[in-house]
């Protein structure tokens, strides 16, 4: 196994910290994909919140994920999807 998939909202919004704590120094050996878009107060695709969530994911994981996905983008019709590469 060389790939891990997680999301900001898994494990009551603690999955990234839990993964880092359990896998520790081995984490760089894995390809990590994670999802953002769910927050404790619900689903939101506001670009400012998504950027903060992406930065927090990198901080909590202790590294930048290989792949960052929008979690259920179809669940929110509030914001248009802007596709492109985001540097964090």
C-alpha positions as CSV (number, residue, x, y, z in Angstrom):
1,X,0.0,0.0,0.0
2,X,1.5,3.3,-1.1
3,X,-1.5,5.6,-1.3
4,X,-3.8,7.0,1.4
5,X,-7.1,8.8,0.9
6,X,-8.6,10.9,3.7
7,X,-10.7,14.1,4.2
8,X,-10.7,17.1,6.5
9,X,-14.0,16.1,8.0
10,X,-13.3,12.4,8.7
11,X,-12.7,11.3,12.3
12,X,-14.7,14.4,13.6
13,X,-12.3,16.8,11.8
14,X,-9.2,15.2,13.3
15,X,-8.2,12.7,10.5
16,X,-5.2,14.6,9.2
17,X,-3.7,15.0,12.7
18,X,-4.5,11.4,13.5
19,X,-2.9,10.1,10.3
20,X,0.2,12.1,11.0
21,X,0.4,10.8,14.6
22,X,-0.1,7.2,13.6
23,X,2.1,7.1,10.5
24,X,4.6,9.6,11.7
25,X,8.0,9.6,9.9
26,X,6.7,7.2,7.2
27,X,4.1,9.7,5.9
28,X,6.4,11.0,3.1
29,X,6.6,7.5,1.6
30,X,2.9,7.6,0.8
31,X,0.9,9.4,-1.9
32,X,-1.8,11.3,0.0
33,X,-5.1,12.5,-1.4
34,X,-7.5,14.5,0.7
35,X,-10.8,16.3,0.3
36,X,-12.0,19.7,1.6
37,X,-15.3,21.4,1.5
38,X,-17.1,20.1,4.6
39,X,-16.7,22.2,7.8
40,X,-18.1,21.8,11.3
41,X,-21.0,24.1,10.2
42,X,-21.7,22.4,6.9
43,X,-20.7,22.1,3.3
44,X,-19.2,25.3,1.7
45,X,-17.2,25.9,-1.4
46,X,-16.3,29.5,-0.6
47,X,-12.8,30.0,-2.1
48,X,-11.4,31.7,1.0
49,X,-12.6,28.8,3.3
50,X,-11.2,26.3,0.8
51,X,-7.8,27.9,0.8
52,X,-7.7,28.0,4.6
53,X,-8.7,24.3,4.6
54,X,-6.0,23.4,2.1
55,X,-3.4,25.2,4.2
56,X,-4.7,23.5,7.4
57,X,-4.6,20.1,5.7
58,X,-0.9,20.7,4.9
59,X,-0.2,21.9,8.4
60,X,-2.0,19.0,10.1
61,X,-0.5,16.4,7.8
62,X,3.0,18.0,8.2
63,X,3.3,18.0,4.4
64,X,1.4,19.1,1.3
65,X,-1.0,16.4,0.0
66,X,-0.3,15.0,-3.5
67,X,-3.9,15.5,-4.5
68,X,-6.5,17.9,-3.1
69,X,-10.1,17.3,-4.1
70,X,-13.4,19.1,-3.5
71,X,-15.6,17.0,-1.3
72,X,-18.9,16.5,-3.0
73,X,-18.9,19.8,-5.0
74,X,-22.3,18.9,-6.4
75,X,-23.8,19.4,-2.9
76,X,-23.3,23.2,-3.1
77,X,-24.7,25.3,-5.8
78,X,-23.7,28.5,-4.1
79,X,-20.3,29.1,-5.7
80,X,-19.1,28.4,-9.2
81,X,-16.3,25.9,-9.5
82,X,-13.0,27.5,-10.5
83,X,-10.6,24.9,-11.9
84,X,-6.9,25.2,-11.7
85,X,-3.8,24.5,-9.8
86,X,-3.6,26.0,-6.3
87,X,-0.2,26.4,-4.7
88,X,-0.2,26.1,-0.9
